[in-house]
Structure formats: C-alpha cells, structure tokens
Amino acid sequence: MNKLLLIDTFNFLHRAYHALPTSFRDERGEPTNAVYGVTSMVINILDQIKPTYVLAAMDSIEPTFRLEDFTAYKAHRKPMEEDLSSQIPKVIEMLDAFGIKQVMVNGYEADDIIATTVANYKDDNEIVVVSNDRDLWQLVDKNVLIMLPSTKGSAEWLGPKEVTSRFGFEPGKIADYKGLRGDTSDNIPGVFGIGEKTAASLVKEFGSVEDIYNNIDKVKPDSLRQKLLNSYEQAMMSKKLAQLIYDVPIAVELDDLRYSTFNKINVKKVLERYNFKSLIRRLGFENENNKTSKSEVSKDQLSLL
C-alpha cells in the first residue's frame, strides 16, 4: 500500500524554534534555528517513512471560521515572535527545495487540511501524520497513524489501540470529550465543572455530546445533569470548535503530492546558503572544499526535536 506523509508544518516550526538556540544565524545575522530544526526533522522522516506522497499543511494567514464563531478561540496565545515569523519564508524555501508540496487554504487551520486529505485518501493509502498536536488524534484509524517526534530522539507511534488506551474511548470521540472537558491550549471552554474523568466517563457511557443530551434524564447524579443543562450551548459550541473539518476546498490531487526523492543540487544550495554544515554532511553533500569538524548543534539539542 502506498504511503502518504502529512506534515503539520507550523507544529514543526514552533517545536524547532523553541528547541534550538537563537545563536543560529545566517550571514546577514537573521535567525535560522527553526529552519535548521524543521530541515533536520524533514530529513529524518523522509528517510524513515519513505513516502509515496507528501503534503506539508500550512495554517491560514487569515482568521479561521473558529475565531469567527468564538472570538476567544486561542485568544490567550501570544503573537508569534518576529524571530520566528521571519523564518517562515525560509522554511517554505526549504520545503520547495525538497520538492514537498505545501497547501494553505484561507480560513482553515493546517489540522483541517490534514483531516480533509485523510478523509479523501485513507481507504487506499497508509497515512502517517507527523505532529505533536493532540487535536489530530481524532483522525487515527486502521490506515491512519500519528508519528510523534520524541524527546529521546526516536519516534513514538499512535494507532487506534494506543489512543483508545489513553482516553478510554475510540479516537473519533475526542471532539465530544473536548466538548465536555474543554481544551485550555485552544481556550475551548467545555462544560463548567466537568473534568477529565467525568468527561471520559460520559463519552464512554453515552457516546456523542448529542447522545448525552438526548439521554439527559439518565445522567447521574443530579448535580452533573444540572451542569450539563446549564451549559448546553457551550458544550455544543466547544465540540464544534474541537471538531476537524473534512471538506476543505483543497485544489490539489493525490498525484500532485507524489514524491520520489529530492533534487540534491537544490537542497545543497539552500543548506549552503544558511551554513547548515552538519546537514550537508548528513546528506553526503560535502566535498574537499566544504569539510568541517564541528556540528552547529549538540546531540542533546537535536533530541528535543
């Protein structure tokens, strides 16, 4: 079965930026730590997965429908630092050099692009989603796996069994769980007074948020039933915010994502431009005039990716 690799680009970007020192600079003194980290991770996953198709999903630069529905959505997050945002074009340049197709659709998050791609192609392909974002766990099924970059340097894999073991219910119910529990990382409120254990118990017993309210008379104790009744609209809105979208208008076909290998000349030019000598060595691009004995980054720092 063909393998489709889906990259959560900004998840990579943030992880690399916060894992590596800001001393990474190009000849103009501009920061390149995120570019280095993303490039290193891309090299690793391409080598490990050997995909038939690759897509790098990008977040919208315009407000998403979630923000329009709920103005407090992710409102607690600080604006992206300039040293990070300035590296986005460089990361795009790197992805282009590796021949990786990027997709961004205004009004949608990268998660929604990934979810739509999964829905379109999971029946005939083995799909690997690489991200630390737990929102994407709801996509997991027999043909869809999550690959988590590990702080120990090796990847952790999540399939249906692993996700069900962590939550106590199948991956497809995660949005229902968040509708009740909320999600502080995205500022999703959930139902006031309902915690992790209660939310998981309700989902296991009744199923969806809608099923819980359709059987509200069966909810015990009375105090829990009242909490749910007091927060019906908030619970439904929270579930909607947590749900991924499966019909994003993506203007690419599967063949557009086909991947065999990267153009060595293009990749080497980018790596040389940013003085990524250790990556040049890792890919075997060094020559007599381009040898070095020191890596730009320690093994301990790389393990954070």
C-alpha positions as CSV (number, residue, x, y, z in Angstrom):
1,M,0.0,0.0,0.0
2,N,1.3,3.5,-0.9
3,K,2.3,5.8,2.0
4,L,1.0,9.3,2.3
5,L,3.0,11.6,4.7
6,L,1.2,14.6,6.1
7,I,3.3,17.2,7.9
8,D,1.9,19.7,10.4
9,T,4.3,22.5,9.3
10,F,3.7,25.1,11.9
11,N,3.9,22.4,14.6
12,F,7.3,21.6,13.3
13,L,8.2,25.2,13.2
14,H,7.3,26.0,16.8
15,R,8.9,22.9,18.1
16,A,12.2,23.6,16.3
17,Y,12.3,27.3,17.3
18,H,11.9,26.5,21.0
19,A,14.2,23.6,21.0
20,L,17.3,25.1,19.4
21,P,19.3,28.2,20.4
22,T,18.8,31.6,18.8
23,S,22.5,31.7,18.1
24,F,21.7,30.0,14.8
25,R,22.1,32.9,12.3
26,D,22.8,33.3,8.6
27,E,25.5,35.6,7.2
28,R,23.1,38.5,7.5
29,G,22.6,37.9,11.2
30,E,19.0,36.7,10.7
31,P,17.7,33.7,12.8
32,T,17.7,30.3,11.3
33,N,17.2,27.9,14.3
34,A,13.7,27.0,13.2
35,V,14.7,26.4,9.6
36,Y,17.5,24.1,10.8
37,G,15.2,22.2,13.1
38,V,12.5,21.7,10.5
39,T,15.0,20.7,7.9
40,S,16.5,18.1,10.3
41,M,13.1,16.7,11.1
42,V,12.1,16.5,7.4
43,I,15.3,14.6,6.6
44,N,14.6,12.2,9.4
45,I,11.0,11.4,8.5
46,L,11.6,11.1,4.7
47,D,14.4,8.6,5.4
48,Q,12.3,6.7,8.0
49,I,8.9,6.6,6.2
50,K,10.0,6.6,2.5
51,P,6.6,8.1,1.4
52,T,5.0,7.8,-1.9
53,Y,3.2,11.1,-1.4
54,V,4.0,14.1,0.8
55,L,2.0,17.2,1.8
56,A,3.0,20.0,4.2
57,A,-0.1,21.6,5.6
58,M,0.1,25.3,6.5
59,D,-2.1,27.4,8.8
60,S,-4.2,30.2,7.2
61,I,-2.9,33.7,7.4
62,E,-6.4,35.0,7.7
63,P,-8.8,34.4,10.7
64,T,-10.4,31.0,10.7
65,F,-14.1,30.1,11.0
66,R,-13.4,29.0,14.6
67,L,-12.4,32.5,15.5
68,E,-15.5,33.9,13.8
69,D,-17.7,31.5,15.8
70,F,-15.9,32.1,19.1
71,T,-13.7,35.3,19.4
72,A,-11.9,33.9,22.5
73,Y,-10.6,30.9,20.5
74,K,-6.8,30.8,21.1
75,A,-7.1,34.4,22.3
76,H,-4.7,33.7,25.2
77,R,-1.8,32.8,22.9
78,K,0.9,35.4,22.4
79,P,1.6,36.8,18.9
80,M,4.3,34.9,17.0
81,E,7.7,36.3,17.8
82,E,9.4,38.2,14.9
83,D,12.4,35.9,15.1
84,L,10.0,33.0,14.4
85,S,7.7,34.6,11.8
86,S,10.7,35.8,9.8
87,Q,11.8,32.2,9.3
88,I,8.5,31.1,7.7
89,P,9.6,32.1,4.1
90,K,12.9,30.3,4.7
91,V,11.1,27.1,5.7
92,I,8.9,27.4,2.6
93,E,12.1,27.8,0.5
94,M,13.5,24.7,2.2
95,L,10.3,22.6,1.5
96,D,10.4,23.8,-2.1
97,A,14.0,22.6,-2.4
98,F,13.0,19.2,-1.1
99,G,10.1,19.1,-3.6
100,I,7.4,19.0,-0.9
101,K,4.0,20.4,-1.8
102,Q,2.6,22.9,0.6
103,V,-1.1,23.6,1.0
104,M,-2.7,26.6,2.7
105,V,-6.4,27.5,2.5
106,N,-7.6,30.8,3.8
107,G,-10.0,30.4,6.7
108,Y,-8.8,26.9,7.7
109,E,-6.1,25.5,10.0
110,A,-3.5,23.1,9.0
111,D,-5.4,20.4,11.0
112,D,-8.4,20.8,8.7
113,I,-6.3,20.4,5.6
114,I,-4.8,17.3,7.1
115,A,-8.2,16.0,8.1
116,T,-9.6,16.6,4.6
117,T,-6.6,14.9,3.0
118,V,-7.0,11.9,5.3
119,A,-10.7,11.6,4.5
120,N,-10.0,11.7,0.8
121,Y,-7.3,9.1,0.6
122,K,-7.3,6.9,3.7
123,D,-9.1,4.0,2.0
124,D,-6.4,3.3,-0.5
125,N,-3.3,4.5,1.3
126,E,-1.4,4.1,4.5
127,I,-1.3,7.6,6.0
128,V,1.3,8.9,8.5
129,V,0.5,12.3,10.2
130,V,3.6,13.8,11.9
131,S,2.7,16.2,14.6
132,N,2.6,16.7,18.4
133,D,-0.9,18.3,18.2
134,R,-3.4,16.1,20.0
135,D,-6.3,17.5,18.0
136,L,-5.1,15.3,15.2
137,W,-5.5,12.1,17.3
138,Q,-9.2,12.0,16.3
139,L,-8.1,11.0,12.8
140,V,-6.5,7.8,13.9
141,D,-7.8,4.5,12.5
142,K,-6.5,1.3,10.9
143,N,-4.9,3.1,8.0
144,V,-4.0,6.4,9.8
145,L,-1.2,6.6,12.3
146,I,0.3,9.5,14.2
147,M,4.0,9.9,14.5
148,L,5.2,11.9,17.5
149,P,8.7,13.3,17.4
150,S,10.2,12.1,20.7
151,T,12.4,14.0,23.2
152,K,14.6,10.8,23.2
153,G,15.3,11.1,19.6
154,S,13.2,8.2,18.3
155,A,9.6,8.5,17.2
156,E,6.5,7.3,19.1
157,W,3.7,5.9,17.1
158,L,0.0,6.1,17.9
159,G,-2.6,3.8,16.3
160,P,-6.2,3.1,17.4
161,K,-5.1,0.9,20.2
162,E,-2.8,3.5,21.7
163,V,-5.2,6.4,21.5
164,T,-8.1,4.3,22.9
165,S,-5.8,3.2,25.8
166,R,-5.0,6.8,26.7
167,F,-8.6,8.1,26.6
168,G,-10.7,5.0,27.3
169,F,-12.7,5.5,24.1
170,E,-12.1,5.4,20.3
171,P,-10.3,8.3,18.6
172,G,-13.5,9.5,16.8
173,K,-15.0,10.6,20.1
174,I,-12.2,13.1,21.1
175,A,-14.1,16.1,19.9
176,D,-17.1,15.0,22.1
177,Y,-14.7,14.7,25.0
178,K,-13.3,18.2,24.4
179,G,-16.9,19.5,24.1
180,L,-17.3,18.5,27.7
181,R,-13.9,18.9,29.1
182,G,-12.7,21.8,27.1
183,D,-9.2,22.4,26.0
184,T,-7.1,25.1,27.7
185,S,-4.4,25.0,24.9
186,D,-7.0,26.3,22.4
187,N,-9.1,28.2,25.0
188,I,-12.1,26.0,24.4
189,P,-14.4,26.3,27.5
190,G,-16.3,23.0,27.6
191,V,-18.8,22.5,30.4
192,F,-18.1,24.3,33.6
193,G,-17.3,21.9,36.5
194,I,-16.6,18.8,34.3
195,G,-13.1,17.4,34.4
196,E,-11.2,14.8,32.5
197,K,-12.5,11.7,34.4
198,T,-16.2,12.8,34.2
199,A,-15.9,13.8,30.5
200,A,-14.3,10.5,29.6
201,S,-17.0,8.6,31.7
202,L,-19.8,10.4,29.9
203,V,-18.4,9.7,26.5
204,K,-17.8,6.0,27.3
205,E,-21.4,5.6,28.6
206,F,-23.4,7.7,26.1
207,G,-21.2,8.3,23.1
208,S,-21.5,11.7,21.5
209,V,-22.4,15.0,23.1
210,E,-25.7,14.9,21.3
211,D,-26.4,11.5,22.7
212,I,-25.7,12.7,26.2
213,Y,-28.2,15.5,25.9
214,N,-30.8,13.2,24.2
215,N,-30.5,11.0,27.3
216,I,-30.1,13.7,29.8
217,D,-32.6,12.2,32.2
218,K,-30.3,9.1,32.6
219,V,-27.3,11.2,33.7
220,K,-26.5,10.8,37.3
221,P,-26.0,12.4,39.8
222,D,-28.5,15.2,39.6
223,S,-25.7,17.8,40.1
224,L,-23.9,16.6,37.0
225,R,-27.1,16.6,35.0
226,Q,-27.7,20.2,36.1
227,K,-24.2,21.2,35.0
228,L,-24.9,19.8,31.5
229,L,-28.3,21.5,31.3
230,N,-26.7,24.8,32.3
231,S,-24.1,24.6,29.6
232,Y,-25.9,23.1,26.6
233,E,-24.9,25.8,24.1
234,Q,-21.4,26.0,25.4
235,A,-21.0,22.2,25.1
236,M,-22.2,22.2,21.5
237,M,-20.0,25.1,20.6
238,S,-17.0,23.6,22.2
239,K,-17.4,20.3,20.3
240,K,-17.7,22.3,17.1
241,L,-14.5,24.1,17.8
242,A,-12.7,20.8,18.6
243,Q,-14.0,19.0,15.5
244,L,-11.8,18.9,12.5
245,I,-13.2,19.8,9.1
246,Y,-13.2,17.1,6.4
247,D,-14.3,19.1,3.3
248,V,-11.8,21.9,3.0
249,P,-11.6,23.1,-0.7
250,I,-8.1,21.8,-1.4
251,A,-7.0,22.5,-5.0
252,V,-4.6,19.6,-5.3
253,E,-4.9,15.9,-6.3
254,L,-3.1,13.0,-4.9
255,D,-0.8,12.8,-7.9
256,D,0.3,16.4,-7.2
257,L,1.8,15.1,-3.9
258,R,3.8,12.3,-5.5
259,Y,7.3,12.1,-4.1
260,S,10.3,10.1,-5.1
261,T,13.4,11.9,-4.0
262,F,14.7,15.5,-3.7
263,N,16.9,17.4,-6.1
264,K,20.3,17.3,-4.5
265,I,21.5,20.5,-6.2
266,N,18.5,22.5,-5.0
267,V,18.8,21.2,-1.4
268,K,22.5,21.7,-1.2
269,K,22.1,25.3,-2.3
270,V,19.7,26.0,0.5
271,L,21.8,24.3,3.1
272,E,24.9,26.2,2.0
273,R,23.0,29.5,2.0
274,Y,22.2,29.0,5.7
275,N,25.6,27.4,6.5
276,F,24.0,24.2,7.7
277,K,27.2,22.2,7.5
278,S,26.2,19.3,9.7
279,L,23.1,18.7,7.5
280,I,25.3,18.9,4.4
281,R,27.5,16.2,5.9
282,R,24.5,14.1,6.9
283,L,23.2,14.1,3.4
284,G,26.7,13.3,2.0
285,F,27.0,16.6,0.1
286,E,30.4,17.6,1.5
287,N,33.4,17.9,-0.8
288,E,37.1,18.8,-0.4
289,N,36.3,22.5,-0.2
290,N,33.4,22.0,2.2
291,K,34.6,20.0,5.2
292,T,34.1,20.8,8.8
293,S,34.8,19.1,12.1
294,K,32.1,20.7,14.3
295,S,28.4,20.4,14.2
296,E,26.3,23.5,14.6
297,V,24.2,21.8,17.3
298,S,24.7,19.3,20.1
299,K,23.1,15.9,20.2
300,D,21.2,16.9,23.3
301,Q,19.6,19.8,21.5
302,L,18.7,17.7,18.5
303,S,17.0,15.2,20.8
304,L,14.4,17.9,21.6
305,L,13.1,17.7,18.1
